[in-house]
Amino acid sequence: MPCMQLYVWGPALNAPSIDPKCIVIESYLRLVQQNYTIVKCNDPQQSPTGELPLLNDGSAWIAGVDRILNYLSQRDKDANKDLSAEQKADYTAYSALVQDKLYDCMLYTWYADSTNFIKHIRPTYAKLLSFPNRYIVPIQLKKNAKARLEKYNVEIIRDDVGLPQNEKEEMKELLKSGWHHMFQLARETYGILQSQLGEQDYMFGEQATTLDCIVFGYLALHLYPDLSHRRLQHILTNEYPALARYCDRMKQLLFEQELVESEAAENVPSLWRTFRNNPMGFLGTVKDDVVSYMGAETDDKKEKSQSQVDFERKRIWSIAGGVTFFLAYVIYNGIVSIDLSGEDDEYEYEYEDEDEE
């Protein structure tokens, strides 16, 4: 039986991957000792959802961190099987906290700090990506970060103007004033996680679980990147040393052994392949997403802040705009023709490959 293939962003910035979600899934596969190989594709367009990680298990393709974790847990690879009902409820809460707050703090230090972005983040993506994406993707990621961080009233501008340029003096200022509310958010989140960790080796005791994979996946990109401004690293190592040691413990537990790399399969369900094989189903999915969003916007608008509403609107119109450009390109160049007489087929991100019998 062939082993699984995991498609990911490759290692970067002294971390197992430049993407926290890829670290989460690889950590989980290593934790449950699943037999798999790595494909460092560094191309989210390989995935039908336009993002990595992507898991191939025989004829099944599963995209997205939540879908992959659910799939693996149903295959007798459940790292949470020994948790109590209370711990499982805590898992959900801590997981949401990490994937929201820790991710936002990472985005702030990568993109709002122009020194880090220009000297480290943009060049790192450029090395991972091929032409012309190496010039396009970093700027698009920065725009996405700007939209996501608007809910915190964060502007993507230089955040180091007027601060000491000597690292030692800068760190003194960071400890004294905290100087930005995003660093306070990081401290609050670290404090919650360190309190849960306590004197234990892992979040729920002496055995690592799915939550540890998630926490490590996001904390790794706070602690390990050797950036010009290592403010999150400084806060972790000096103010929350138990969390820093916890990260090192997880890294040693899971990432001591190098895994076998493999070539990408010929039937990867990329955005292009999905559209080519089933254009009406692909467009139907986009249409459903837009209609669902527009309907939900009216119902939920009162419960969301204006910045959240604006971010979601930008996201949906960005998707619509990208699809429009994509269609214009392929039709103009005669790459594909669309038969409008056929019936719509259901398009799913997780599916069995049609080419296999």
C-alpha positions in Angstrom: 0.0 0.0 0.0 1.5 3.4 -1.0 2.2 5.8 1.8 0.7 9.2 2.1 2.1 12.3 0.4 2.0 15.7 2.2 2.4 18.8 0.0 3.8 21.7 2.0 5.7 24.9 2.0 9.3 23.9 2.6 11.6 24.7 5.6 12.6 28.3 6.0 13.7 30.8 8.7 15.1 28.0 10.9 11.6 26.4 11.1 10.3 23.2 9.6 8.1 25.3 7.2 7.4 28.9 6.5 3.7 28.2 7.0 2.4 27.3 10.4 -0.4 25.1 9.1 2.1 23.0 7.2 4.1 22.6 10.5 0.9 21.6 12.3 0.0 18.7 9.9 3.6 17.5 9.6 3.9 17.5 13.4 0.7 15.5 13.7 1.8 12.9 11.1 5.1 12.5 12.9 3.3 12.3 16.3 1.0 9.4 15.2 3.9 7.8 13.4 2.1 7.8 10.1 4.1 6.5 7.1 4.3 9.4 4.6 6.6 11.4 2.3 7.0 15.1 1.8 6.5 17.1 -1.4 8.0 20.6 -0.9 6.0 22.0 -3.7 5.9 25.6 -2.4 3.0 26.2 -4.7 -0.5 26.7 -3.2 -2.0 26.5 -6.7 -1.3 22.8 -6.5 -4.2 22.6 -4.0 -7.9 22.8 -5.1 -8.4 25.3 -2.3 -5.4 27.5 -3.3 -3.6 26.9 0.0 -1.3 24.3 1.6 -1.0 21.8 3.2 -2.5 19.2 0.8 -2.6 15.5 1.7 -2.8 12.6 -0.7 -3.9 9.2 0.6 -4.2 6.8 -2.3 -7.0 8.2 -4.5 -8.2 10.7 -1.8 -7.0 14.3 -1.8 -7.6 16.4 1.3 -6.9 20.1 1.4 -6.8 22.4 4.5 -5.5 21.9 8.0 -8.9 21.2 9.6 -10.0 18.8 6.9 -6.7 16.9 7.1 -6.8 16.6 10.9 -10.4 15.4 10.8 -9.5 12.9 8.1 -6.6 11.5 10.0 -8.4 11.3 13.3 -11.1 9.1 11.6 -8.4 6.7 10.3 -7.5 5.4 13.7 -4.8 8.1 13.9 -6.5 10.2 16.6 -4.0 11.7 19.0 -6.9 13.0 21.1 -8.5 9.6 21.8 -7.4 9.5 25.5 -8.6 13.0 26.3 -11.5 13.5 28.7 -14.6 15.4 27.6 -13.4 18.5 29.5 -10.0 18.3 27.8 -11.6 18.0 24.4 -13.6 21.2 25.1 -10.4 22.9 26.2 -8.7 21.7 23.0 -11.3 23.5 20.9 -10.9 26.7 22.8 -7.1 26.7 22.9 -6.8 25.7 19.2 -9.0 28.6 18.2 -7.0 31.0 20.3 -3.7 29.9 18.8 -4.8 29.9 15.2 -6.3 33.4 15.6 -4.1 35.4 18.0 -0.7 33.8 17.5 -1.1 33.9 13.7 -2.0 37.6 13.8 1.0 38.4 16.0 3.2 36.6 13.5 1.7 38.6 10.6 2.4 41.8 12.4 6.1 41.1 13.0 6.5 39.8 9.4 4.6 42.5 7.5 4.0 45.6 9.6 7.8 45.6 10.4 9.2 46.8 7.1 12.7 45.9 8.1 11.8 42.2 8.7 9.7 42.1 5.5 12.3 43.7 3.2 15.4 41.9 4.6 13.9 38.5 5.5 10.3 37.6 4.6 10.2 38.8 1.0 13.6 37.3 0.1 12.7 34.0 1.8 9.5 33.6 -0.3 11.5 34.6 -3.4 13.8 31.7 -2.8 11.0 29.3 -2.4 8.9 30.5 -5.3 9.5 30.3 -9.0 9.2 33.1 -11.5 7.0 35.1 -11.7 5.4 34.2 -8.3 8.5 35.2 -6.4 7.6 38.9 -7.3 3.9 38.6 -6.9 3.2 36.4 -3.9 5.1 38.3 -1.2 3.2 41.5 -2.0 -0.1 39.7 -2.1 0.6 38.1 1.3 1.4 41.6 2.7 -1.9 42.9 1.4 -3.7 40.0 2.9 -2.0 40.6 6.2 -2.9 44.3 6.1 -6.6 43.4 5.6 -6.6 40.8 8.4 -4.8 43.2 10.9 -7.3 46.0 10.3 -9.4 44.7 13.1 -6.6 45.6 15.5 -6.2 49.1 14.0 -2.8 48.1 12.7 -1.4 49.9 9.7 1.2 48.3 7.5 3.9 51.0 7.9 7.3 51.2 9.5 6.8 50.4 13.2 10.5 51.1 14.2 10.7 54.8 13.6 11.9 56.6 16.7 13.0 53.4 18.4 16.6 52.5 19.4 18.3 50.8 16.5 20.7 49.0 18.9 19.1 45.7 19.6 20.0 45.7 23.3 18.5 49.1 23.9 15.5 48.2 21.7 14.8 45.2 23.9 15.0 47.4 27.0 12.3 49.6 25.5 10.2 46.6 24.6 10.3 45.3 28.2 9.7 48.8 29.7 6.8 50.0 27.5 5.7 47.1 25.4 5.4 49.9 22.8 2.7 48.3 20.7 -0.6 46.6 21.5 0.2 43.6 19.3 3.0 42.7 21.6 0.7 43.0 24.5 -1.7 40.6 22.6 1.2 38.2 22.2 2.1 38.4 25.9 -1.6 37.7 26.9 -1.7 34.7 24.6 1.6 33.3 25.8 0.5 33.7 29.4 -2.7 31.7 28.8 -0.7 28.9 27.1 2.1 28.8 29.7 -0.6 28.7 32.5 -2.2 25.6 30.8 1.3 24.0 30.3 2.3 24.5 34.0 4.9 22.0 35.0 3.7 19.4 32.4 5.8 18.4 29.4 2.8 18.9 27.1 -0.5 20.8 27.1 -2.6 18.0 28.6 0.0 16.1 30.5 2.9 13.7 29.7 1.7 12.7 26.3 1.6 15.1 23.3 -1.8 15.5 21.6 -3.2 17.4 18.5 -3.2 20.6 20.5 0.6 20.4 21.0 1.0 20.1 17.2 -1.1 23.2 16.7 0.6 25.2 19.4 4.0 24.2 18.2 3.1 24.9 14.6 2.4 28.5 15.4 4.9 29.2 18.2 7.7 27.8 16.0 7.4 30.8 13.7 7.5 33.2 16.7 10.6 31.6 18.3 12.9 30.3 15.6 13.1 32.8 12.7 16.4 34.8 12.9 14.9 38.2 11.9 16.5 41.6 12.2 13.8 42.5 14.8 13.4 39.4 17.0 10.9 40.9 19.3 8.5 37.9 19.7 11.5 35.6 20.2 12.8 38.0 22.9 9.5 38.0 24.7 9.2 34.2 24.6 12.7 33.4 25.8 12.9 36.1 28.5 9.3 36.3 29.8 7.8 32.9 29.0 10.8 30.6 29.1 8.7 27.5 29.8 7.0 28.0 26.5 10.3 28.4 24.7 11.6 25.1 26.3 8.3 23.5 25.4 8.9 24.4 21.7 12.4 23.0 21.8 11.0 19.8 23.4 8.4 19.4 20.6 11.0 20.0 17.9 13.3 17.4 19.4 10.4 14.9 19.8 9.1 15.3 16.3 11.7 16.7 13.9 15.0 15.0 14.8 14.6 12.6 11.9 14.6 13.6 8.2 11.8 12.3 6.1 11.9 11.0 2.5 10.9 13.5 -0.1 9.0 12.4 -3.2 7.9 13.9 -6.6 4.5 15.4 -7.0 1.9 13.0 -8.4 0.6 13.5 -11.9 -3.0 13.8 -10.8 -2.6 16.6 -8.2 -6.1 18.3 -8.1 -4.7 21.8 -8.7 -7.0 24.8 -9.2 -6.2 24.5 -13.0 -6.9 20.8 -13.2 -10.1 21.1 -11.2 -11.4 23.8 -13.5 -10.3 22.0 -16.6 -12.0 18.7 -15.6 -15.2 20.3 -14.3 -15.5 24.0 -15.2 -19.2 24.3 -14.3 -18.8 22.5 -11.0 -15.8 24.8 -10.2 -17.8 27.9 -11.1 -20.8 26.6 -9.2 -18.7 26.3 -6.0 -17.4 29.9 -6.4 -21.0 31.0 -7.0 -22.2 29.2 -3.9 -19.5 30.8 -1.8 -20.3 34.3 -3.0 -24.1 33.8 -2.5 -23.5 32.3 0.9 -21.3 35.2 1.9 -23.7 37.8 0.6 -26.6 36.2 2.4 -24.7 35.8 5.7 -23.4 39.4 5.5 -26.9 40.8 6.1 -27.7 38.4 8.9 -24.4 38.8 10.8 -23.4 42.4 10.0 -24.8 43.7 13.3 -22.7 41.2 15.3 -19.4 42.0 13.5 -17.2 45.1 13.7 -16.9 47.3 10.7 -13.3 46.2 10.2 -14.4 42.5 10.1 -17.1 43.2 7.6 -14.6 45.2 5.4 -12.1 42.4 5.6 -14.6 39.7 4.6 -15.9 41.9 1.7 -12.4 42.4 0.4 -11.7 38.7 0.6 -14.8 37.7 -1.3 -14.2 40.3 -4.0 -10.6 39.3 -4.2 -11.7 35.7 -4.9 -14.2 36.9 -7.5 -11.7 39.1 -9.2 -9.1 36.3 -9.3 -11.6 33.9 -10.8 -12.6 36.5 -13.4 -9.0 37.1 -14.4 -8.4 33.4 -14.6 -11.4 32.8 -16.8 -10.5 35.7 -19.1 -7.0 34.3 -19.6 -7.9 30.7 -20.4 -10.8 31.6 -22.7 -8.9 34.4 -24.5 -5.9 32.0 -25.1 -8.2 29.2 -26.2 -6.9 26.9 -23.5 -10.4 25.6 -22.7 -13.9 25.8 -23.9 -16.9 25.5 -21.7 -19.9 23.3 -22.6 -22.9 25.0 -21.0 -25.3 22.3 -22.0 -24.0 19.7 -19.5 -25.4 19.2 -16.0 -23.5 20.7 -13.0 -21.5 18.2 -11.1 -20.9 18.6 -7.4 -17.3 19.9 -6.7 -15.7 18.8 -3.4 -12.3 19.6 -2.0 -12.1 16.1 -0.6 -12.8 13.5 -3.2 -11.8 10.3 -4.8 -9.8 10.8 -8.0 -12.0 10.1 -11.0 -9.1 8.6 -13.0 -8.8 5.5 -10.7 -11.2 2.6 -10.9 
